[in-house]
Amino acid sequence: MMKKFLSGLLVGTAATAAAVAGLAVAVKKQVIDPIDEKEAMIEENRKKAARKRIAR
């Protein structure tokens, strides 16, 4: 009986850890990466505008 409990506990813990890791990856992909991409695009546009100002 104790062996079944321990194996179930280990499987449950592993499944929970995998679910949490999957959630973290999903949040990073859906939320954090688009924000970083947007910030990079804004910075690139700022650099282009500065070059245009200097070129005139």
mmCIF entry with sequence, helices, sheets and N, C-alpha, C, O atoms, coordinates in Angstrom:
data_MODEL
# 
_entry.id   MODEL 
# 
_entity.id                         1 
_entity.type                       polymer 
_entity.pdbx_number_of_molecules   1 
# 
_entity_poly.entity_id                      1 
_entity_poly.type                           'polypeptide(L)' 
_entity_poly.nstd_linkage                   no 
_entity_poly.nstd_monomer                   no 
_entity_poly.pdbx_seq_one_letter_code       MMKKFLSGLLVGTAATAAAVAGLAVAVKKQVIDPIDEKEAMIEENRKKAARKRIAR 
_entity_poly.pdbx_seq_one_letter_code_can   MMKKFLSGLLVGTAATAAAVAGLAVAVKKQVIDPIDEKEAMIEENRKKAARKRIAR 
_entity_poly.pdbx_strand_id                 A 
# 
loop_
_entity_poly_seq.entity_id 
_entity_poly_seq.num 
_entity_poly_seq.mon_id 
_entity_poly_seq.hetero 
1 1  MET n 
1 2  MET n 
1 3  LYS n 
1 4  LYS n 
1 5  PHE n 
1 6  LEU n 
1 7  SER n 
1 8  GLY n 
1 9  LEU n 
1 10 LEU n 
1 11 VAL n 
1 12 GLY n 
1 13 THR n 
1 14 ALA n 
1 15 ALA n 
1 16 THR n 
1 17 ALA n 
1 18 ALA n 
1 19 ALA n 
1 20 VAL n 
1 21 ALA n 
1 22 GLY n 
1 23 LEU n 
1 24 ALA n 
1 25 VAL n 
1 26 ALA n 
1 27 VAL n 
1 28 LYS n 
1 29 LYS n 
1 30 GLN n 
1 31 VAL n 
1 32 ILE n 
1 33 ASP n 
1 34 PRO n 
1 35 ILE n 
1 36 ASP n 
1 37 GLU n 
1 38 LYS n 
1 39 GLU n 
1 40 ALA n 
1 41 MET n 
1 42 ILE n 
1 43 GLU n 
1 44 GLU n 
1 45 ASN n 
1 46 ARG n 
1 47 LYS n 
1 48 LYS n 
1 49 ALA n 
1 50 ALA n 
1 51 ARG n 
1 52 LYS n 
1 53 ARG n 
1 54 ILE n 
1 55 ALA n 
1 56 ARG n 
# 
_struct_asym.id          A 
_struct_asym.entity_id   1 
# 
loop_
_struct_conf.conf_type_id 
_struct_conf.id 
_struct_conf.pdbx_PDB_helix_id 
_struct_conf.beg_label_comp_id 
_struct_conf.beg_label_asym_id 
_struct_conf.beg_label_seq_id 
_struct_conf.pdbx_beg_PDB_ins_code 
_struct_conf.end_label_comp_id 
_struct_conf.end_label_asym_id 
_struct_conf.end_label_seq_id 
_struct_conf.pdbx_end_PDB_ins_code 
_struct_conf.beg_auth_comp_id 
_struct_conf.beg_auth_asym_id 
_struct_conf.beg_auth_seq_id 
_struct_conf.end_auth_comp_id 
_struct_conf.end_auth_asym_id 
_struct_conf.end_auth_seq_id 
_struct_conf.pdbx_PDB_helix_class 
_struct_conf.details 
_struct_conf.pdbx_PDB_helix_length 
HELX_P HELX_P1 AA1 MET A 2  ? VAL A 27 ? MET A 2  VAL A 27 1 ? 26 
HELX_P HELX_P2 AA2 LYS A 28 ? ILE A 32 ? LYS A 28 ILE A 32 3 ? 5  
HELX_P HELX_P3 AA3 ASP A 33 ? ALA A 55 ? ASP A 33 ALA A 55 1 ? 23 
# 
_struct_conf_type.id          HELX_P 
_struct_conf_type.criteria    ? 
_struct_conf_type.reference   ? 
# 
loop_
_atom_site.group_PDB 
_atom_site.id 
_atom_site.type_symbol 
_atom_site.label_atom_id 
_atom_site.label_alt_id 
_atom_site.label_comp_id 
_atom_site.label_asym_id 
_atom_site.label_entity_id 
_atom_site.label_seq_id 
_atom_site.pdbx_PDB_ins_code 
_atom_site.Cartn_x 
_atom_site.Cartn_y 
_atom_site.Cartn_z 
_atom_site.occupancy 
_atom_site.B_iso_or_equiv 
_atom_site.pdbx_formal_charge 
_atom_site.auth_seq_id 
_atom_site.auth_comp_id 
_atom_site.auth_asym_id 
_atom_site.auth_atom_id 
_atom_site.pdbx_PDB_model_num 
ATOM 1   N N  . MET A 1 1  ? 0.822  -1.195 0.000   1.00 0.00 ? 1  MET A N  1 
ATOM 2   C CA . MET A 1 1  ? 0.000  0.000  0.000   1.00 0.00 ? 1  MET A CA 1 
ATOM 3   C C  . MET A 1 1  ? 0.867  1.261  0.000   1.00 0.00 ? 1  MET A C  1 
ATOM 4   O O  . MET A 1 1  ? 0.574  2.223  -0.710  1.00 0.00 ? 1  MET A O  1 
ATOM 5   N N  . MET A 1 2  ? 1.919  1.248  0.788   1.00 0.00 ? 2  MET A N  1 
ATOM 6   C CA . MET A 1 2  ? 2.798  2.417  0.872   1.00 0.00 ? 2  MET A CA 1 
ATOM 7   C C  . MET A 1 2  ? 3.539  2.623  -0.447  1.00 0.00 ? 2  MET A C  1 
ATOM 8   O O  . MET A 1 2  ? 3.793  3.759  -0.849  1.00 0.00 ? 2  MET A O  1 
ATOM 9   N N  . LYS A 1 3  ? 3.886  1.527  -1.120  1.00 0.00 ? 3  LYS A N  1 
ATOM 10  C CA . LYS A 1 3  ? 4.604  1.625  -2.394  1.00 0.00 ? 3  LYS A CA 1 
ATOM 11  C C  . LYS A 1 3  ? 3.715  2.291  -3.456  1.00 0.00 ? 3  LYS A C  1 
ATOM 12  O O  . LYS A 1 3  ? 4.192  3.117  -4.234  1.00 0.00 ? 3  LYS A O  1 
ATOM 13  N N  . LYS A 1 4  ? 2.432  1.934  -3.487  1.00 0.00 ? 4  LYS A N  1 
ATOM 14  C CA . LYS A 1 4  ? 1.500  2.550  -4.426  1.00 0.00 ? 4  LYS A CA 1 
ATOM 15  C C  . LYS A 1 4  ? 1.352  4.042  -4.143  1.00 0.00 ? 4  LYS A C  1 
ATOM 16  O O  . LYS A 1 4  ? 1.301  4.860  -5.062  1.00 0.00 ? 4  LYS A O  1 
ATOM 17  N N  . PHE A 1 5  ? 1.284  4.380  -2.863  1.00 0.00 ? 5  PHE A N  1 
ATOM 18  C CA . PHE A 1 5  ? 1.137  5.783  -2.489  1.00 0.00 ? 5  PHE A CA 1 
ATOM 19  C C  . PHE A 1 5  ? 2.343  6.590  -2.944  1.00 0.00 ? 5  PHE A C  1 
ATOM 20  O O  . PHE A 1 5  ? 2.196  7.670  -3.516  1.00 0.00 ? 5  PHE A O  1 
ATOM 21  N N  . LEU A 1 6  ? 3.548  6.060  -2.687  1.00 0.00 ? 6  LEU A N  1 
ATOM 22  C CA . LEU A 1 6  ? 4.767  6.787  -3.068  1.00 0.00 ? 6  LEU A CA 1 
ATOM 23  C C  . LEU A 1 6  ? 4.884  6.927  -4.584  1.00 0.00 ? 6  LEU A C  1 
ATOM 24  O O  . LEU A 1 6  ? 5.250  7.990  -5.086  1.00 0.00 ? 6  LEU A O  1 
ATOM 25  N N  . SER A 1 7  ? 4.571  5.847  -5.315  1.00 0.00 ? 7  SER A N  1 
ATOM 26  C CA . SER A 1 7  ? 4.660  5.950  -6.769  1.00 0.00 ? 7  SER A CA 1 
ATOM 27  C C  . SER A 1 7  ? 3.611  6.932  -7.300  1.00 0.00 ? 7  SER A C  1 
ATOM 28  O O  . SER A 1 7  ? 3.897  7.687  -8.229  1.00 0.00 ? 7  SER A O  1 
ATOM 29  N N  . GLY A 1 8  ? 2.432  6.934  -6.741  1.00 0.00 ? 8  GLY A N  1 
ATOM 30  C CA . GLY A 1 8  ? 1.399  7.890  -7.145  1.00 0.00 ? 8  GLY A CA 1 
ATOM 31  C C  . GLY A 1 8  ? 1.801  9.321  -6.828  1.00 0.00 ? 8  GLY A C  1 
ATOM 32  O O  . GLY A 1 8  ? 1.562  10.238 -7.614  1.00 0.00 ? 8  GLY A O  1 
ATOM 33  N N  . LEU A 1 9  ? 2.413  9.499  -5.667  1.00 0.00 ? 9  LEU A N  1 
ATOM 34  C CA . LEU A 1 9  ? 2.882  10.824 -5.268  1.00 0.00 ? 9  LEU A CA 1 
ATOM 35  C C  . LEU A 1 9  ? 3.957  11.323 -6.240  1.00 0.00 ? 9  LEU A C  1 
ATOM 36  O O  . LEU A 1 9  ? 3.931  12.478 -6.664  1.00 0.00 ? 9  LEU A O  1 
ATOM 37  N N  . LEU A 1 10 ? 4.891  10.452 -6.585  1.00 0.00 ? 10 LEU A N  1 
ATOM 38  C CA . LEU A 1 10 ? 5.957  10.838 -7.517  1.00 0.00 ? 10 LEU A CA 1 
ATOM 39  C C  . LEU A 1 10 ? 5.395  11.161 -8.903  1.00 0.00 ? 10 LEU A C  1 
ATOM 40  O O  . LEU A 1 10 ? 5.802  12.147 -9.518  1.00 0.00 ? 10 LEU A O  1 
ATOM 41  N N  . VAL A 1 11 ? 4.478  10.351 -9.392  1.00 0.00 ? 11 VAL A N  1 
ATOM 42  C CA . VAL A 1 11 ? 3.871  10.593 -10.697 1.00 0.00 ? 11 VAL A CA 1 
ATOM 43  C C  . VAL A 1 11 ? 3.078  11.896 -10.672 1.00 0.00 ? 11 VAL A C  1 
ATOM 44  O O  . VAL A 1 11 ? 3.153  12.686 -11.613 1.00 0.00 ? 11 VAL A O  1 
ATOM 45  N N  . GLY A 1 12 ? 2.332  12.120 -9.620  1.00 0.00 ? 12 GLY A N  1 
ATOM 46  C CA . GLY A 1 12 ? 1.568  13.358 -9.495  1.00 0.00 ? 12 GLY A CA 1 
ATOM 47  C C  . GLY A 1 12 ? 2.456  14.585 -9.439  1.00 0.00 ? 12 GLY A C  1 
ATOM 48  O O  . GLY A 1 12 ? 2.163  15.608 -10.058 1.00 0.00 ? 12 GLY A O  1 
ATOM 49  N N  . THR A 1 13 ? 3.550  14.475 -8.687  1.00 0.00 ? 13 THR A N  1 
ATOM 50  C CA . THR A 1 13 ? 4.494  15.583 -8.584  1.00 0.00 ? 13 THR A CA 1 
ATOM 51  C C  . THR A 1 13 ? 5.132  15.872 -9.936  1.00 0.00 ? 13 THR A C  1 
ATOM 52  O O  . THR A 1 13 ? 5.265  17.031 -10.329 1.00 0.00 ? 13 THR A O  1 
ATOM 53  N N  . ALA A 1 14 ? 5.528  14.819 -10.647 1.00 0.00 ? 14 ALA A N  1 
ATOM 54  C CA . ALA A 1 14 ? 6.134  14.994 -11.967 1.00 0.00 ? 14 ALA A CA 1 
ATOM 55  C C  . ALA A 1 14 ? 5.138  15.609 -12.952 1.00 0.00 ? 14 ALA A C  1 
ATOM 56  O O  . ALA A 1 14 ? 5.502  16.484 -13.738 1.00 0.00 ? 14 ALA A O  1 
ATOM 57  N N  . ALA A 1 15 ? 3.905  15.160 -12.912 1.00 0.00 ? 15 ALA A N  1 
ATOM 58  C CA . ALA A 1 15 ? 2.879  15.702 -13.807 1.00 0.00 ? 15 ALA A CA 1 
ATOM 59  C C  . ALA A 1 15 ? 2.613  17.176 -13.499 1.00 0.00 ? 15 ALA A C  1 
ATOM 60  O O  . ALA A 1 15 ? 2.452  17.985 -14.413 1.00 0.00 ? 15 ALA A O  1 
ATOM 61  N N  . THR A 1 16 ? 2.568  17.517 -12.227 1.00 0.00 ? 16 THR A N  1 
ATOM 62  C CA . THR A 1 16 ? 2.351  18.910 -11.843 1.00 0.00 ? 16 THR A CA 1 
ATOM 63  C C  . THR A 1 16 ? 3.527  19.780 -12.286 1.00 0.00 ? 16 THR A C  1 
ATOM 64  O O  . THR A 1 16 ? 3.328  20.883 -12.794 1.00 0.00 ? 16 THR A O  1 
ATOM 65  N N  . ALA A 1 17 ? 4.730  19.291 -12.096 1.00 0.00 ? 17 ALA A N  1 
ATOM 66  C CA . ALA A 1 17 ? 5.909  20.046 -12.520 1.00 0.00 ? 17 ALA A CA 1 
ATOM 67  C C  . ALA A 1 17 ? 5.906  20.248 -14.031 1.00 0.00 ? 17 ALA A C  1 
ATOM 68  O O  . ALA A 1 17 ? 6.239  21.330 -14.513 1.00 0.00 ? 17 ALA A O  1 
ATOM 69  N N  . ALA A 1 18 ? 5.533  19.218 -14.778 1.00 0.00 ? 18 ALA A N  1 
ATOM 70  C CA . ALA A 1 18 ? 5.465  19.334 -16.234 1.00 0.00 ? 18 ALA A CA 1 
ATOM 71  C C  . ALA A 1 18 ? 4.396  20.338 -16.657 1.00 0.00 ? 18 ALA A C  1 
ATOM 72  O O  . ALA A 1 18 ? 4.597  21.106 -17.598 1.00 0.00 ? 18 ALA A O  1 
ATOM 73  N N  . ALA A 1 19 ? 3.268  20.329 -15.965 1.00 0.00 ? 19 ALA A N  1 
ATOM 74  C CA . ALA A 1 19 ? 2.192  21.276 -16.294 1.00 0.00 ? 19 ALA A CA 1 
ATOM 75  C C  . ALA A 1 19 ? 2.624  22.711 -16.011 1.00 0.00 ? 19 ALA A C  1 
ATOM 76  O O  . ALA A 1 19 ? 2.342  23.613 -16.800 1.00 0.00 ? 19 ALA A O  1 
ATOM 77  N N  . VAL A 1 20 ? 3.298  22.921 -14.902 1.00 0.00 ? 20 VAL A N  1 
ATOM 78  C CA . VAL A 1 20 ? 3.773  24.265 -14.560 1.00 0.00 ? 20 VAL A CA 1 
ATOM 79  C C  . VAL A 1 20 ? 4.811  24.737 -15.578 1.00 0.00 ? 20 VAL A C  1 
ATOM 80  O O  . VAL A 1 20 ? 4.788  25.894 -15.997 1.00 0.00 ? 20 VAL A O  1 
ATOM 81  N N  . ALA A 1 21 ? 5.714  23.850 -15.973 1.00 0.00 ? 21 ALA A N  1 
ATOM 82  C CA . ALA A 1 21 ? 6.723  24.208 -16.968 1.00 0.00 ? 21 ALA A CA 1 
ATOM 83  C C  . ALA A 1 21 ? 6.054  24.538 -18.309 1.00 0.00 ? 21 ALA A C  1 
ATOM 84  O O  . ALA A 1 21 ? 6.439  25.496 -18.979 1.00 0.00 ? 21 ALA A O  1 
ATOM 85  N N  . GLY A 1 22 ? 5.070  23.755 -18.688 1.00 0.00 ? 22 GLY A N  1 
ATOM 86  C CA . GLY A 1 22 ? 4.343  24.023 -19.932 1.00 0.00 ? 22 GLY A CA 1 
ATOM 87  C C  . GLY A 1 22 ? 3.621  25.351 -19.887 1.00 0.00 ? 22 GLY A C  1 
ATOM 88  O O  . GLY A 1 22 ? 3.604  26.083 -20.876 1.00 0.00 ? 22 GLY A O  1 
ATOM 89  N N  . LEU A 1 23 ? 3.029  25.670 -18.757 1.00 0.00 ? 23 LEU A N  1 
ATOM 90  C CA . LEU A 1 23 ? 2.347  26.947 -18.591 1.00 0.00 ? 23 LEU A CA 1 
ATOM 91  C C  . LEU A 1 23 ? 3.336  28.112 -18.697 1.00 0.00 ? 23 LEU A C  1 
ATOM 92  O O  . LEU A 1 23 ? 3.041  29.129 -19.324 1.00 0.00 ? 23 LEU A O  1 
ATOM 93  N N  . ALA A 1 24 ? 4.502  27.954 -18.083 1.00 0.00 ? 24 ALA A N  1 
ATOM 94  C CA . ALA A 1 24 ? 5.515  29.011 -18.135 1.00 0.00 ? 24 ALA A CA 1 
ATOM 95  C C  . ALA A 1 24 ? 5.967  29.249 -19.569 1.00 0.00 ? 24 ALA A C  1 
ATOM 96  O O  . ALA A 1 24 ? 6.119  30.396 -19.989 1.00 0.00 ? 24 ALA A O  1 
ATOM 97  N N  . VAL A 1 25 ? 6.181  28.179 -20.320 1.00 0.00 ? 25 VAL A N  1 
ATOM 98  C CA . VAL A 1 25 ? 6.597  28.314 -21.719 1.00 0.00 ? 25 VAL A CA 1 
ATOM 99  C C  . VAL A 1 25 ? 5.493  28.988 -22.535 1.00 0.00 ? 25 VAL A C  1 
ATOM 100 O O  . VAL A 1 25 ? 5.774  29.845 -23.373 1.00 0.00 ? 25 VAL A O  1 
ATOM 101 N N  . ALA A 1 26 ? 4.259  28.607 -22.293 1.00 0.00 ? 26 ALA A N  1 
ATOM 102 C CA . ALA A 1 26 ? 3.137  29.190 -23.033 1.00 0.00 ? 26 ALA A CA 1 
ATOM 103 C C  . ALA A 1 26 ? 2.995  30.677 -22.736 1.00 0.00 ? 26 ALA A C  1 
ATOM 104 O O  . ALA A 1 26 ? 2.777  31.472 -23.650 1.00 0.00 ? 26 ALA A O  1 
ATOM 105 N N  . VAL A 1 27 ? 3.117  31.059 -21.471 1.00 0.00 ? 27 VAL A N  1 
ATOM 106 C CA . VAL A 1 27 ? 3.012  32.475 -21.105 1.00 0.00 ? 27 VAL A CA 1 
ATOM 107 C C  . VAL A 1 27 ? 4.140  33.267 -21.750 1.00 0.00 ? 27 VAL A C  1 
ATOM 108 O O  . VAL A 1 27 ? 3.922  34.369 -22.252 1.00 0.00 ? 27 VAL A O  1 
ATOM 109 N N  . LYS A 1 28 ? 5.343  32.707 -21.735 1.00 0.00 ? 28 LYS A N  1 
ATOM 110 C CA . LYS A 1 28 ? 6.473  33.401 -22.352 1.00 0.00 ? 28 LYS A CA 1 
ATOM 111 C C  . LYS A 1 28 ? 6.224  33.598 -23.837 1.00 0.00 ? 28 LYS A C  1 
ATOM 112 O O  . LYS A 1 28 ? 6.469  34.678 -24.375 1.00 0.00 ? 28 LYS A O  1 
ATOM 113 N N  . LYS A 1 29 ? 5.743  32.567 -24.495 1.00 0.00 ? 29 LYS A N  1 
ATOM 114 C CA . LYS A 1 29 ? 5.527  32.627 -25.940 1.00 0.00 ? 29 LYS A CA 1 
ATOM 115 C C  . LYS A 1 29 ? 4.378  33.557 -26.300 1.00 0.00 ? 29 LYS A C  1 
ATOM 116 O O  . LYS A 1 29 ? 4.467  34.279 -27.293 1.00 0.00 ? 29 LYS A O  1 
ATOM 117 N N  . GLN A 1 30 ? 3.305  33.558 -25.521 1.00 0.00 ? 30 GLN A N  1 
ATOM 118 C CA . GLN A 1 30 ? 2.111  34.331 -25.849 1.00 0.00 ? 30 GLN A CA 1 
ATOM 119 C C  . GLN A 1 30 ? 2.163  35.771 -25.348 1.00 0.00 ? 30 GLN A C  1 
ATOM 120 O O  . GLN A 1 30 ? 1.554  36.650 -25.957 1.00 0.00 ? 30 GLN A O  1 
ATOM 121 N N  . VAL A 1 31 ? 2.876  36.033 -24.251 1.00 0.00 ? 31 VAL A N  1 
ATOM 122 C CA . VAL A 1 31 ? 2.825  37.350 -23.627 1.00 0.00 ? 31 VAL A CA 1 
ATOM 123 C C  . VAL A 1 31 ? 4.167  38.082 -23.702 1.00 0.00 ? 31 VAL A C  1 
ATOM 124 O O  . VAL A 1 31 ? 4.237  39.213 -24.182 1.00 0.00 ? 31 VAL A O  1 
ATOM 125 N N  . ILE A 1 32 ? 5.217  37.437 -23.231 1.00 0.00 ? 32 ILE A N  1 
ATOM 126 C CA . ILE A 1 32 ? 6.497  38.130 -23.079 1.00 0.00 ? 32 ILE A CA 1 
ATOM 127 C C  . ILE A 1 32 ? 7.184  38.369 -24.419 1.00 0.00 ? 32 ILE A C  1 
ATOM 128 O O  . ILE A 1 32 ? 7.666  39.473 -24.669 1.00 0.00 ? 32 ILE A O  1 
ATOM 129 N N  . ASP A 1 33 ? 7.240  37.358 -25.288 1.00 0.00 ? 33 ASP A N  1 
ATOM 130 C CA . ASP A 1 33 ? 7.922  37.521 -26.571 1.00 0.00 ? 33 ASP A CA 1 
ATOM 131 C C  . ASP A 1 33 ? 7.301  38.622 -27.436 1.00 0.00 ? 33 ASP A C  1 
ATOM 132 O O  . ASP A 1 33 ? 8.049  39.420 -27.999 1.00 0.00 ? 33 ASP A O  1 
ATOM 133 N N  . PRO A 1 34 ? 5.968  38.706 -27.572 1.00 0.00 ? 34 PRO A N  1 
ATOM 134 C CA . PRO A 1 34 ? 5.412  39.805 -28.375 1.00 0.00 ? 34 PRO A CA 1 
ATOM 135 C C  . PRO A 1 34 ? 5.743  41.194 -27.813 1.00 0.00 ? 34 PRO A C  1 
ATOM 136 O O  . PRO A 1 34 ? 5.947  42.138 -28.577 1.00 0.00 ? 34 PRO A O  1 
ATOM 137 N N  . ILE A 1 35 ? 5.797  41.321 -26.500 1.00 0.00 ? 35 ILE A N  1 
ATOM 138 C CA . ILE A 1 35 ? 6.155  42.609 -25.892 1.00 0.00 ? 35 ILE A CA 1 
ATOM 139 C C  . ILE A 1 35 ? 7.590  42.952 -26.255 1.00 0.00 ? 35 ILE A C  1 
ATOM 140 O O  . ILE A 1 35 ? 7.880  44.088 -26.631 1.00 0.00 ? 35 ILE A O  1 
ATOM 141 N N  . ASP A 1 36 ? 8.498  41.975 -26.146 1.00 0.00 ? 36 ASP A N  1 
ATOM 142 C CA . ASP A 1 36 ? 9.898  42.209 -26.495 1.00 0.00 ? 36 ASP A CA 1 
ATOM 143 C C  . ASP A 1 36 ? 10.040 42.577 -27.970 1.00 0.00 ? 36 ASP A C  1 
ATOM 144 O O  . ASP A 1 36 ? 10.815 43.468 -28.318 1.00 0.00 ? 36 ASP A O  1 
ATOM 145 N N  . GLU A 1 37 ? 9.292  41.891 -28.836 1.00 0.00 ? 37 GLU A N  1 
ATOM 146 C CA . GLU A 1 37 ? 9.357  42.192 -30.265 1.00 0.00 ? 37 GLU A CA 1 
ATOM 147 C C  . GLU A 1 37 ? 8.858  43.608 -30.539 1.00 0.00 ? 37 GLU A C  1 
ATOM 148 O O  . GLU A 1 37 ? 9.447  44.324 -31.350 1.00 0.00 ? 37 GLU A O  1 
ATOM 149 N N  . LYS A 1 38 ? 7.801  44.010 -29.886 1.00 0.00 ? 38 LYS A N  1 
ATOM 150 C CA . LYS A 1 38 ? 7.246  45.356 -30.066 1.00 0.00 ? 38 LYS A CA 1 
ATOM 151 C C  . LYS A 1 38 ? 8.256  46.406 -29.612 1.00 0.00 ? 38 LYS A C  1 
ATOM 152 O O  . LYS A 1 38 ? 8.450  47.418 -30.286 1.00 0.00 ? 38 LYS A O  1 
ATOM 153 N N  . GLU A 1 39 ? 8.900  46.166 -28.469 1.00 0.00 ? 39 GLU A N  1 
ATOM 154 C CA . GLU A 1 39 ? 9.899  47.108 -27.970 1.00 0.00 ? 39 GLU A CA 1 
ATOM 155 C C  . GLU A 1 39 ? 11.073 47.216 -28.929 1.00 0.00 ? 39 GLU A C  1 
ATOM 156 O O  . GLU A 1 39 ? 11.592 48.308 -29.161 1.00 0.00 ? 39 GLU A O  1 
ATOM 157 N N  . ALA A 1 40 ? 11.494 46.083 -29.487 1.00 0.00 ? 40 ALA A N  1 
ATOM 158 C CA . ALA A 1 40 ? 12.606 46.100 -30.449 1.00 0.00 ? 40 ALA A CA 1 
ATOM 159 C C  . ALA A 1 40 ? 12.207 46.872 -31.704 1.00 0.00 ? 40 ALA A C  1 
ATOM 160 O O  . ALA A 1 40 ? 13.017 47.619 -32.251 1.00 0.00 ? 40 ALA A O  1 
ATOM 161 N N  . MET A 1 41 ? 10.975 46.700 -32.160 1.00 0.00 ? 41 MET A N  1 
ATOM 162 C CA . MET A 1 41 ? 10.507 47.408 -33.342 1.00 0.00 ? 41 MET A CA 1 
ATOM 163 C C  . MET A 1 41 ? 10.457 48.918 -33.079 1.00 0.00 ? 41 MET A C  1 
ATOM 164 O O  . MET A 1 41 ? 10.846 49.708 -33.940 1.00 0.00 ? 41 MET A O  1 
ATOM 165 N N  . ILE A 1 42 ? 9.988  49.315 -31.913 1.00 0.00 ? 42 ILE A N  1 
ATOM 166 C CA . ILE A 1 42 ? 9.929  50.735 -31.562 1.00 0.00 ? 42 ILE A CA 1 
ATOM 167 C C  . ILE A 1 42 ? 11.334 51.322 -31.517 1.00 0.00 ? 42 ILE A C  1 
ATOM 168 O O  . ILE A 1 42 ? 11.566 52.427 -32.009 1.00 0.00 ? 42 ILE A O  1 
ATOM 169 N N  . GLU A 1 43 ? 12.262 50.589 -30.932 1.00 0.00 ? 43 GLU A N  1 
ATOM 170 C CA . GLU A 1 43 ? 13.653 51.068 -30.846 1.00 0.00 ? 43 GLU A CA 1 
ATOM 171 C C  . GLU A 1 43 ? 14.267 51.201 -32.240 1.00 0.00 ? 43 GLU A C  1 
ATOM 172 O O  . GLU A 1 43 ? 14.983 52.163 -32.516 1.00 0.00 ? 43 GLU A O  1 
ATOM 173 N N  . GLU A 1 44 ? 13.988 50.242 -33.112 1.00 0.00 ? 44 GLU A N  1 
ATOM 174 C CA . GLU A 1 44 ? 14.502 50.299 -34.481 1.00 0.00 ? 44 GLU A CA 1 
ATOM 175 C C  . GLU A 1 44 ? 13.944 51.512 -35.209 1.00 0.00 ? 44 GLU A C  1 
ATOM 176 O O  . GLU A 1 44 ? 14.677 52.199 -35.921 1.00 0.00 ? 44 GLU A O  1 
ATOM 177 N N  . ASN A 1 45 ? 12.648 51.783 -35.038 1.00 0.00 ? 45 ASN A N  1 
ATOM 178 C CA . ASN A 1 45 ? 12.040 52.959 -35.670 1.00 0.00 ? 45 ASN A CA 1 
ATOM 179 C C  . ASN A 1 45 ? 12.642 54.248 -35.127 1.00 0.00 ? 45 ASN A C  1 
ATOM 180 O O  . ASN A 1 45 ? 12.822 55.214 -35.868 1.00 0.00 ? 45 ASN A O  1 
ATOM 181 N N  . ARG A 1 46 ? 12.946 54.263 -33.855 1.00 0.00 ? 46 ARG A N  1 
ATOM 182 C CA . ARG A 1 46 ? 13.569 55.439 -33.243 1.00 0.00 ? 46 ARG A CA 1 
ATOM 183 C C  . ARG A 1 46 ? 14.946 55.696 -33.856 1.00 0.00 ? 46 ARG A C  1 
ATOM 184 O O  . ARG A 1 46 ? 15.307 56.839 -34.137 1.00 0.00 ? 46 ARG A O  1 
ATOM 185 N N  . LYS A 1 47 ? 15.709 54.617 -34.059 1.00 0.00 ? 47 LYS A N  1 
ATOM 186 C CA . LYS A 1 47 ? 17.037 54.753 -34.675 1.00 0.00 ? 47 LYS A CA 1 
ATOM 187 C C  . LYS A 1 47 ? 16.920 55.268 -36.105 1.00 0.00 ? 47 LYS A C  1 
ATOM 188 O O  . LYS A 1 47 ? 17.689 56.134 -36.522 1.00 0.00 ? 47 LYS A O  1 
ATOM 189 N N  . LYS A 1 48 ? 15.948 54.731 -36.863 1.00 0.00 ? 48 LYS A N  1 
ATOM 190 C CA . LYS A 1 48 ? 15.745 55.183 -38.240 1.00 0.00 ? 48 LYS A CA 1 
ATOM 191 C C  . LYS A 1 48 ? 15.380 56.657 -38.276 1.00 0.00 ? 48 LYS A C  1 
ATOM 192 O O  . LYS A 1 48 ? 15.881 57.397 -39.123 1.00 0.00 ? 48 LYS A O  1 
ATOM 193 N N  . ALA A 1 49 ? 14.521 57.089 -37.378 1.00 0.00 ? 49 ALA A N  1 
ATOM 194 C CA . ALA A 1 49 ? 14.119 58.492 -37.342 1.00 0.00 ? 49 ALA A CA 1 
ATOM 195 C C  . ALA A 1 49 ? 15.297 59.380 -37.002 1.00 0.00 ? 49 ALA A C  1 
ATOM 196 O O  . ALA A 1 49 ? 15.432 60.469 -37.560 1.00 0.00 ? 49 ALA A O  1 
ATOM 197 N N  . ALA A 1 50 ? 16.148 58.936 -36.098 1.00 0.00 ? 50 ALA A N  1 
ATOM 198 C CA . ALA A 1 50 ? 17.319 59.729 -35.728 1.00 0.00 ? 50 ALA A CA 1 
ATOM 199 C C  . ALA A 1 50 ? 18.267 59.848 -36.939 1.00 0.00 ? 50 ALA A C  1 
ATOM 200 O O  . ALA A 1 50 ? 18.832 60.916 -37.175 1.00 0.00 ? 50 ALA A O  1 
ATOM 201 N N  . ARG A 1 51 ? 18.438 58.780 -37.688 1.00 0.00 ? 51 ARG A N  1 
ATOM 202 C CA . ARG A 1 51 ? 19.305 58.834 -38.876 1.00 0.00 ? 51 ARG A CA 1 
ATOM 203 C C  . ARG A 1 51 ? 18.733 59.795 -39.910 1.00 0.00 ? 51 ARG A C  1 
ATOM 204 O O  . ARG A 1 51 ? 19.474 60.554 -40.534 1.00 0.00 ? 51 ARG A O  1 
ATOM 205 N N  . LYS A 1 52 ? 17.419 59.763 -40.094 1.00 0.00 ? 52 LYS A N  1 
ATOM 206 C CA . LYS A 1 52 ? 16.794 60.673 -41.064 1.00 0.00 ? 52 LYS A CA 1 
ATOM 207 C C  . LYS A 1 52 ? 16.970 62.126 -40.651 1.00 0.00 ? 52 LYS A C  1 
ATOM 208 O O  . LYS A 1 52 ? 17.208 62.990 -41.496 1.00 0.00 ? 52 LYS A O  1 
ATOM 209 N N  . ARG A 1 53 ? 16.854 62.398 -39.365 1.00 0.00 ? 53 ARG A N  1 
ATOM 210 C CA . ARG A 1 53 ? 17.025 63.761 -38.871 1.00 0.00 ? 53 ARG A CA 1 
ATOM 211 C C  . ARG A 1 53 ? 18.433 64.261 -39.152 1.00 0.00 ? 53 ARG A C  1 
ATOM 212 O O  . ARG A 1 53 ? 18.622 65.409 -39.554 1.00 0.00 ? 53 ARG A O  1 
ATOM 213 N N  . ILE A 1 54 ? 19.415 63.400 -38.941 1.00 0.00 ? 54 ILE A N  1 
ATOM 214 C CA . ILE A 1 54 ? 20.815 63.782 -39.140 1.00 0.00 ? 54 ILE A CA 1 
ATOM 215 C C  . ILE A 1 54 ? 21.126 63.965 -40.614 1.00 0.00 ? 54 ILE A C  1 
ATOM 216 O O  . ILE A 1 54 ? 21.903 64.844 -40.985 1.00 0.00 ? 54 ILE A O  1 
ATOM 217 N N  . ALA A 1 55 ? 20.521 63.135 -41.456 1.00 0.00 ? 55 ALA A N  1 
ATOM 218 C CA . ALA A 1 55 ? 20.817 63.158 -42.898 1.00 0.00 ? 55 ALA A CA 1 
ATOM 219 C C  . ALA A 1 55 ? 20.335 64.442 -43.577 1.00 0.00 ? 55 ALA A C  1 
ATOM 220 O O  . ALA A 1 55 ? 20.868 64.807 -44.625 1.00 0.00 ? 55 ALA A O  1 
ATOM 221 N N  . ARG A 1 56 ? 19.375 65.114 -43.032 1.00 0.00 ? 56 ARG A N  1 
ATOM 222 C CA . ARG A 1 56 ? 18.804 66.308 -43.675 1.00 0.00 ? 56 ARG A CA 1 
ATOM 223 C C  . ARG A 1 56 ? 19.693 67.491 -43.578 1.00 0.00 ? 56 ARG A C  1 
ATOM 224 O O  . ARG A 1 56 ? 19.348 68.565 -44.071 1.00 0.00 ? 56 ARG A O  1 
# 
